[in-house]
């Protein structure tokens, strides 16, 4: 499938889950996403790292998880990515309202759009936004959710911050967003021309308790860079214009990344679009086999023995 995305925007969102099988079932069967990569946490190879997205694993569609079965629940608060929002056809609102009735579904209107909010089995805050006229966009069909109703990548993310001004300045200066609208205490930023993952909402919540990372919370938010040169240009701009320094570049096999804490304490990543998820397995069989980075391949037998068995 050819991506409908262009320009900058969100690359992926990574969250913390509990039981691996429960996470896999919810995102592939209930939400109908494709498991595009089954690997391990490179820093903790005793745990899986699941990547869910569209048929091709396009940037702007990828929600990933570290399933740590015994992780304590997180606590909502200031300094976190509070909600991850997907796009669905406006005509599918009724379908999803019925499908998610047992997952804490609530209906709302934000910025003139119909929004269905709900939670996954670990309490992660999710939402669907109905978008008119996107029925013809290509969609993953695994037999669980009909293609005409299927999720079409990210709509947006919502960050809950003590203050939003410095974060907004980074979105506009470094990542190519611009301020689009305000509604209550929320400011919407968007990248013009970016269809998938082109919106970030910043919610100012001065006085809230700080968030506590745990099961059901987001670990980090990754923004797109076309390649290494684009990533390094962003790194320089962060340092020169905002006084922020990133980690060294880390090879994550499917993208290359740097990390930093934005002023509101959310962990941001910049991830390259290249080389993509088909670098180590055919596009038609993405997610079918456990893939390990080269430095862990010699330990495959021990790693597979320690990981939870998946049905």
Number of C-alpha atoms within 10 A of each C-alpha: 13 9 18 16 18 16 16 25 30 29 26 25 24 19 22 25 28 21 17 21 14 15 20 21 13 14 18 17 15 15 17 25 29 23 23 25 25 18 18 24 17 17 7 10 18 17 21 22 24 24 26 23 27 25 22 20 24 22 32 32 29 25 23 24 24 24 25 18 15 11 15 14 18 18 16 21 20 25 24 26 28 22 21 24 22 23 23 26 21 18 16 18 20 10 13 19 18 10 14 18 11 10 14 12 17 13 14 11 10 9 11 7 13 16 22 22 21 22 17 19 16 18 16 21 19 17 21 26 26 20 19 12 11 15 18 9 15 18 22 21 18 15 9 14 21 14 18 18 20 26 28 27 27 30 25 26 23 19 26 26 27 22 18 21 15 12 19 21 16 19 20 15 16 18 22 16 23 18 17 13 12 14 11 7 10 18 19 21 22 24 24 16 13 18 22 27 29 26 25 26 25 25 23 19 18 12 11 14 13 16 20 16 20 21 26 24 25 26 20 20 24 23 24 25 27 15 15 17 11 14 22 15 12 19 21 16 18 20 12 11 12 17 9 15 17 18 11 10 15 12 13 14 17 18 20 21 23 20 20 18 14 18 19 18 16 22 18 18 24 27 30 25 20 17 15 16 22 17 12 15 14 11 15 11 12 20 21 13 11 14 17 20 17 9 8 13 11 11 12 15 9 10 17 16 10 12 14 15 9 8 6
